[in-house]
Amino acid sequence: MSIKAPGNTFLKVNLITIIVLFVLILAGGVVRSTGSGMGCPDWPKCFGRYVPPTSISELPANYKKVYADKRLAKNQKFAKMLDVFGYSQLATRIRNDKSILVPEEFNSARTWTEYVNRLIGALSGVLLFLCAVFSFQYWKSSKLIASLSIFNLVLVGFQGWLGSIVVSTNLVAWIVTVHMLIALAILAISIATYHMARVQGRYKVQRKPLVAIVTIVVLALSILQITFGTEVREKIDAVASHLEGSYRESWVTRAGDIFAQHRDVAVIVLLANLVLYVLIRKGFNRHSIQQQLMSFNFLMIMLQIVTGIFLSYWALPPFAQASHIILASLLFGAQFYLLLNLFSSVNVQGAGK
């Protein structure tokens, strides 16, 4: 049974979307590692423009006060919302955070780094919209594909709003972590809808419950590791701010217990993937998608270890920070796609029919 032309369009757009989402995560890593998160003081525009300035001479003399006042007003609204949901302590902390009132100095490189990140984010939003539109071609055969595609579009809208809060609140720690986890959720939904559309009408069910259980455990460990990694970065940001950017070589050691937890979980992740690799080798032939994905997983883990060493012993070089984030995301994506293929995968013998 072949997939109809509209379905092929959905698959192509969805695959491009997945690639762009990975690029977006990389861009976000570059923004974070270069300290460009506040490169644009407002959102969705940048310095009140759709195309940001390249020189401070293009800005009004009182630009610092203008954007500081706008951020203060926005944070007051966010604090009120937190009060409604019972987070009064956090709301009070945001209201009393004097750093929010400190105007950002214009830096052309940081501004354009953040601006490019926003452009990629806008592109991903357009692509997710197209995925939602084309997903209705599956409405009769699989309402789940369309429903998830629509939900993903709503989720990316929420992610955009949350991104504006990240900027407005000077990157409040827990919001950054939530922002990263939502990015993974958007990525996972896109991968899931791609897989469901791809195997529809020509798949075989896999019956290997032990492998599936171990894969779920491995995937959960990866999510936990990414969460710890984000928290490590938040702690290091706090240390860097306290030291005013000085003594960079001591930032990792000053991060405390969260760094040790991140390192310990990395060892557990490696061991769990070794167990999964053995099970995959025994249960699937070497040309199967499952073995190919497992080999890719190990490549990502090895590269993660290398970048982790660079981060630990070479004073957090920016290229290693961005690489570490994208490698973790690629590992998550591959593990999730492996899990989907453990439940059902394309029947190779019937794929061309």
ChimeraX attribute file (.defattr): number of C-alpha atoms within 10 A of each C-alpha:
attribute: neighborCount
match mode: 1-to-1
recipient: residues
	/A:1	10
	/A:2	13
	/A:3	15
	/A:4	10
	/A:5	10
	/A:6	14
	/A:7	18
	/A:8	15
	/A:9	16
	/A:10	24
	/A:11	22
	/A:12	13
	/A:13	18
	/A:14	26
	/A:15	19
	/A:16	14
	/A:17	24
	/A:18	22
	/A:19	13
	/A:20	19
	/A:21	25
	/A:22	20
	/A:23	17
	/A:24	23
	/A:25	24
	/A:26	21
	/A:27	22
	/A:28	25
	/A:29	23
	/A:30	24
	/A:31	24
	/A:32	20
	/A:33	20
	/A:34	18
	/A:35	15
	/A:36	21
	/A:37	24
	/A:38	22
	/A:39	23
	/A:40	28
	/A:41	26
	/A:42	19
	/A:43	18
	/A:44	17
	/A:45	14
	/A:46	19
	/A:47	21
	/A:48	16
	/A:49	12
	/A:50	10
	/A:51	11
	/A:52	17
	/A:53	18
	/A:54	14
	/A:55	10
	/A:56	13
	/A:57	8
	/A:58	9
	/A:59	15
	/A:60	9
	/A:61	10
	/A:62	8
	/A:63	17
	/A:64	18
	/A:65	14
	/A:66	14
	/A:67	20
	/A:68	19
	/A:69	15
	/A:70	13
	/A:71	23
	/A:72	18
	/A:73	13
	/A:74	15
	/A:75	19
	/A:76	15
	/A:77	13
	/A:78	18
	/A:79	20
	/A:80	16
	/A:81	14
	/A:82	17
	/A:83	15
	/A:84	11
	/A:85	8
	/A:86	11
	/A:87	13
	/A:88	15
	/A:89	12
	/A:90	14
	/A:91	21
	/A:92	15
	/A:93	11
	/A:94	21
	/A:95	17
	/A:96	11
	/A:97	14
	/A:98	9
	/A:99	10
	/A:100	18
	/A:101	16
	/A:102	11
	/A:103	16
	/A:104	16
	/A:105	12
	/A:106	20
	/A:107	16
	/A:108	16
	/A:109	13
	/A:110	17
	/A:111	23
	/A:112	20
	/A:113	21
	/A:114	23
	/A:115	23
	/A:116	15
	/A:117	23
	/A:118	22
	/A:119	12
	/A:120	18
	/A:121	22
	/A:122	16
	/A:123	16
	/A:124	23
	/A:125	21
	/A:126	14
	/A:127	21
	/A:128	26
	/A:129	18
	/A:130	18
	/A:131	28
	/A:132	22
	/A:133	14
	/A:134	21
	/A:135	27
	/A:136	20
	/A:137	19
	/A:138	18
	/A:139	13
	/A:140	8
	/A:141	12
	/A:142	15
	/A:143	14
	/A:144	14
	/A:145	24
	/A:146	21
	/A:147	15
	/A:148	18
	/A:149	28
	/A:150	18
	/A:151	14
	/A:152	23
	/A:153	21
	/A:154	16
	/A:155	16
	/A:156	21
	/A:157	13
	/A:158	14
	/A:159	19
	/A:160	19
	/A:161	13
	/A:162	17
	/A:163	19
	/A:164	17
	/A:165	21
	/A:166	19
	/A:167	19
	/A:168	25
	/A:169	21
	/A:170	17
	/A:171	19
	/A:172	15
	/A:173	17
	/A:174	12
	/A:175	15
	/A:176	20
	/A:177	20
	/A:178	15
	/A:179	17
	/A:180	18
	/A:181	16
	/A:182	17
	/A:183	19
	/A:184	20
	/A:185	15
	/A:186	23
	/A:187	23
	/A:188	19
	/A:189	17
	/A:190	22
	/A:191	20
	/A:192	18
	/A:193	22
	/A:194	23
	/A:195	21
	/A:196	19
	/A:197	20
	/A:198	18
	/A:199	17
	/A:200	17
	/A:201	15
	/A:202	19
	/A:203	18
	/A:204	16
	/A:205	12
	/A:206	13
	/A:207	11
	/A:208	13
	/A:209	11
	/A:210	11
	/A:211	19
	/A:212	20
	/A:213	13
	/A:214	17
	/A:215	25
	/A:216	16
	/A:217	16
	/A:218	24
	/A:219	23
	/A:220	16
	/A:221	20
	/A:222	22
	/A:223	17
	/A:224	16
	/A:225	21
	/A:226	24
	/A:227	17
	/A:228	20
	/A:229	21
	/A:230	21
	/A:231	20
	/A:232	21
	/A:233	22
	/A:234	19
	/A:235	20
	/A:236	22
	/A:237	20
	/A:238	16
	/A:239	20
	/A:240	19
	/A:241	11
	/A:242	10
	/A:243	13
	/A:244	10
	/A:245	11
	/A:246	12
	/A:247	11
	/A:248	16
	/A:249	14
	/A:250	17
	/A:251	21
	/A:252	22
	/A:253	12
	/A:254	14
	/A:255	20
	/A:256	13
	/A:257	11
	/A:258	15
	/A:259	21
	/A:260	15
	/A:261	14
	/A:262	19
	/A:263	17
	/A:264	12
	/A:265	18
	/A:266	21
	/A:267	12
	/A:268	15
	/A:269	20
	/A:270	18
	/A:271	13
	/A:272	17
	/A:273	23
	/A:274	14
	/A:275	14
	/A:276	21
	/A:277	20
	/A:278	12
	/A:279	18
	/A:280	22
	/A:281	14
	/A:282	11
	/A:283	13
	/A:284	12
	/A:285	12
	/A:286	13
	/A:287	8
	/A:288	13
	/A:289	18
	/A:290	25
	/A:291	20
	/A:292	15
	/A:293	21
	/A:294	22
	/A:295	15
	/A:296	15
	/A:297	23
	/A:298	16
	/A:299	13
	/A:300	21
	/A:301	20
	/A:302	13
	/A:303	16
	/A:304	21
	/A:305	16
	/A:306	13
	/A:307	21
	/A:308	19
	/A:309	13
	/A:310	17
	/A:311	19
	/A:312	16
	/A:313	12
	/A:314	13
	/A:315	14
	/A:316	21
	/A:317	16
	/A:318	17
	/A:319	15
	/A:320	21
	/A:321	21
	/A:322	21
	/A:323	19
	/A:324	24
	/A:325	23
	/A:326	23
	/A:327	22
	/A:328	21
	/A:329	24
	/A:330	17
	/A:331	23
	/A:332	24
	/A:333	21
	/A:334	23
	/A:335	24
	/A:336	22
	/A:337	19
	/A:338	24
	/A:339	21
	/A:340	19
	/A:341	22
	/A:342	21
	/A:343	15
	/A:344	19
	/A:345	22
	/A:346	18
	/A:347	14
	/A:348	13
	/A:349	8
	/A:350	12
	/A:351	13
	/A:352	9
	/A:353	9
